[in-house]
Amino acid sequence: MKKIRLLLCSLFACLIAAFWIPAVANAAAAPACLKTQTLRYQKISRYNIGEEKGSGNPYMTVVEENLYIGNLADSAVVSNVKSSNKNFQAAKLNGLNAIYVDRKDDYVIKDGTQTTISFTVKQYGKTYKLSSRVTFKEFNSVFKNFKLGNKDYASVLKGYRQPKMALTQTGTAKLQITPAAGYKIDNIQITYKNSNGRYAFKNMKNGAKISLKTVTKINVEYHTTKKPAYYKAPGKTYNGMSGSPLNYWFSLSLK
């Protein structure tokens, strides 16, 4: 009798779990996104991407942040991603609970530009229609100080991912970079021209000296310590330029 009672209790528990687990999952599964949010963009000097100096606008713009979806199941299907502003395009990112948003063609983003991103999420047998009103804003200062020798270029480099700059200094100079609040530097690499005229790369310590005669680029890898709303670490199928969407890079061309 005791064995029978245990067996019946086990069956009863299984029946409760069979009905209770899907109910809880469905109750907690409704996807969400911020109704309004700000996405930041950075500037890239056109000369850095092979275009002739002086052609059109001196820089192009690129959106650096994503629109994240909360409570998104791994098996969810995101479709019908649209932008109300024809100057922008959007798509679901692989391996990330986020939607990628960026400008089309040569459109130059300005502070205050807006678009509404709408999309459909299907998960756990239900379909949800979501949207977010996005306002674009230039990236804030990544570097509190960007000192090369006795000059601080932080204000000149503000808002850029790939700037170019002509050096007035000569000889050897100390490179000292201090990140702004909310950022951490992961690596500093310089590109220089060696004695045979070929380009080479070298990782360096913050505060080390470099030759201004041979250096052609200063590359900085960094990340933000502030996670966006609904952010979730990327999955195995994430195909971003770095291991995390919270990682960024900066490349200063010295002409």
C-alpha positions in Angstrom: 0.0 0.0 0.0 2.8 2.4 0.9 4.4 1.8 -2.6 1.1 2.4 -4.3 0.6 5.6 -2.3 4.1 6.8 -3.3 3.4 6.0 -7.0 0.1 7.8 -7.0 1.7 10.9 -5.3 4.4 10.9 -7.9 1.9 10.7 -10.8 -0.2 13.5 -9.2 2.9 15.7 -8.8 3.8 15.1 -12.5 0.3 16.1 -13.6 0.5 19.3 -11.5 3.9 20.1 -13.0 2.7 19.4 -16.6 -0.1 22.0 -16.2 1.8 24.5 -13.9 5.1 24.9 -15.7 3.7 25.9 -19.1 1.3 28.3 -17.3 4.2 30.0 -15.5 6.3 30.1 -18.6 3.6 31.7 -20.6 2.8 34.2 -17.9 6.5 35.3 -17.7 7.3 35.1 -21.4 5.7 38.3 -22.7 8.6 40.1 -24.6 9.2 43.8 -23.9 11.3 46.8 -25.0 11.6 50.4 -24.0 8.8 52.5 -25.4 11.2 55.4 -25.9 15.0 55.3 -25.8 18.2 56.9 -27.0 20.7 55.2 -29.3 24.1 56.8 -29.7 26.1 57.2 -32.9 29.7 58.0 -33.7 31.5 59.7 -36.5 34.1 58.2 -39.0 36.4 60.4 -41.0 35.7 59.7 -44.7 39.4 59.8 -45.5 39.9 56.8 -43.2 37.7 54.6 -45.3 39.5 55.2 -48.6 37.4 58.2 -49.9 39.1 61.2 -51.3 39.7 64.1 -48.9 37.2 66.8 -49.2 34.4 64.8 -51.0 31.0 65.7 -49.5 30.6 65.7 -45.8 34.0 65.2 -44.0 32.6 62.3 -41.9 30.0 59.6 -42.0 28.0 58.4 -39.0 27.3 54.9 -37.6 24.9 53.8 -34.8 26.9 52.1 -32.0 24.1 50.8 -29.8 21.2 48.3 -30.1 17.6 48.0 -29.2 17.3 45.2 -26.7 14.2 42.9 -26.2 13.4 41.7 -22.7 12.0 38.2 -21.9 13.0 37.0 -25.4 12.9 33.2 -25.6 15.8 31.4 -27.4 13.2 29.9 -29.7 11.5 33.2 -30.4 11.0 34.4 -34.0 11.4 38.1 -34.6 10.0 39.3 -37.9 8.5 42.4 -39.7 11.3 44.7 -38.4 10.6 48.1 -39.8 11.8 51.7 -39.4 9.3 54.6 -39.8 12.2 56.9 -40.9 13.3 55.8 -44.4 16.8 56.9 -43.7 17.3 54.0 -41.3 17.3 50.2 -41.6 16.8 47.6 -38.8 17.2 43.9 -38.4 17.3 41.2 -35.7 20.8 40.3 -34.6 21.8 36.6 -34.6 22.7 35.3 -31.1 21.6 38.5 -29.4 18.2 39.6 -27.9 18.5 42.8 -29.8 17.7 44.7 -33.0 20.4 46.4 -35.0 19.6 49.9 -36.2 21.7 52.0 -38.5 21.5 54.7 -41.2 21.1 53.9 -44.9 23.7 54.8 -47.5 25.4 58.2 -46.9 22.8 59.6 -44.6 24.4 61.7 -41.9 22.7 61.4 -38.5 22.2 64.5 -36.3 21.3 64.8 -32.7 17.5 64.6 -32.2 16.9 62.6 -35.3 14.1 60.1 -34.6 12.5 56.9 -35.9 10.0 54.3 -34.6 11.3 50.7 -34.8 8.4 48.2 -34.9 8.6 44.4 -35.0 6.7 41.2 -34.3 7.8 38.5 -31.8 6.3 35.0 -31.8 7.1 32.8 -28.8 5.4 30.1 -26.8 2.6 30.0 -29.3 1.7 33.7 -28.9 2.4 36.7 -31.2 3.3 40.2 -29.9 3.7 43.5 -31.7 6.2 45.8 -30.2 7.6 49.2 -31.0 10.1 51.8 -29.7 10.5 55.5 -30.4 14.2 56.0 -30.9 16.1 59.3 -30.6 19.7 59.5 -31.8 22.4 61.3 -29.9 26.1 61.6 -30.5 28.3 59.3 -28.4 29.5 61.0 -25.2 33.2 61.5 -24.4 34.9 58.1 -24.1 38.2 59.6 -23.0 38.6 62.0 -20.1 42.2 62.6 -21.3 43.9 61.5 -24.4 47.4 63.0 -24.0 50.2 62.7 -26.5 53.2 64.4 -25.1 52.2 67.7 -23.6 48.9 68.0 -25.5 45.5 66.6 -24.6 43.3 65.8 -27.6 40.2 64.4 -25.8 37.9 67.3 -26.8 39.0 67.1 -30.4 38.3 63.3 -30.6 34.9 63.5 -28.8 32.2 61.7 -30.8 34.5 59.9 -33.2 35.2 56.2 -33.7 37.7 56.8 -36.5 39.1 60.3 -36.6 42.1 61.6 -38.4 44.5 64.3 -37.2 47.7 66.0 -38.3 50.4 66.0 -35.7 52.3 69.2 -35.0 54.6 67.5 -32.5 57.8 65.7 -33.4 60.2 63.2 -31.8 59.1 60.9 -29.0 56.0 61.4 -26.9 54.3 59.7 -24.0 50.8 58.4 -24.7 48.5 58.6 -21.6 44.8 57.7 -22.0 42.3 58.1 -19.1 38.8 56.7 -19.8 35.7 58.7 -18.9 33.4 57.4 -16.2 31.6 54.2 -17.3 34.4 53.0 -19.6 37.5 50.7 -19.2 40.4 50.3 -21.6 41.2 46.8 -22.7 44.1 47.2 -25.1 46.2 49.9 -26.9 47.8 49.1 -30.2 49.9 51.3 -32.5 50.5 50.9 -36.2 53.8 52.1 -37.3 56.0 52.2 -40.4 59.2 50.3 -39.9 62.6 50.8 -41.5 61.7 48.9 -44.7 58.6 50.9 -45.3 56.1 48.3 -44.2 53.4 48.7 -41.6 53.6 46.7 -38.4 51.5 46.5 -35.2 52.5 46.6 -31.6 50.5 46.4 -28.3 51.7 49.0 -25.8 51.2 49.9 -22.2 49.2 53.0 -21.3 51.7 55.7 -20.4 54.5 54.3 -22.6 56.4 56.4 -25.2 56.0 56.2 -28.9 57.9 57.6 -31.9 55.8 60.3 -33.6 57.9 59.9 -36.7 56.9 56.3 -37.4 53.4 56.0 -35.8 50.5 56.1 -38.2 47.6 54.9 -36.1 46.6 54.6 -32.5 44.0 51.9 -31.8 42.1 51.6 -28.5 39.9 48.7 -27.5 37.5 49.5 -24.6 34.2 48.5 -23.1 31.3 50.1 -21.3 30.5 49.1 -17.7 26.9 50.3 -18.0 24.6 47.6 -19.4 21.5 48.7 -21.4 18.0 47.9 -20.4 17.0 44.3 -21.1 20.6 43.4 -22.1 21.5 39.7 -22.0 24.9 38.2 -22.8 25.2 37.0 -26.4 24.8 33.4 -27.4 27.1 31.2 -29.5 25.7 32.5 -32.9 26.4 36.1 -32.1 28.5 37.4 -35.0 29.5 40.9 -33.9 32.9 42.5 -34.5 33.9 41.7 -30.9 33.0 39.1 -28.3 30.4 41.4 -26.8 28.2 44.2 -28.0 29.4 46.2 -25.0 33.0 46.2 -26.5 34.0 49.1 -28.7 37.1 50.2 -30.6 38.6 53.5 -31.5 41.2 54.2 -34.3 43.0 57.5 -34.6 44.8 58.1 -38.0 47.8 60.4 -37.8 48.4 62.1 -41.1 
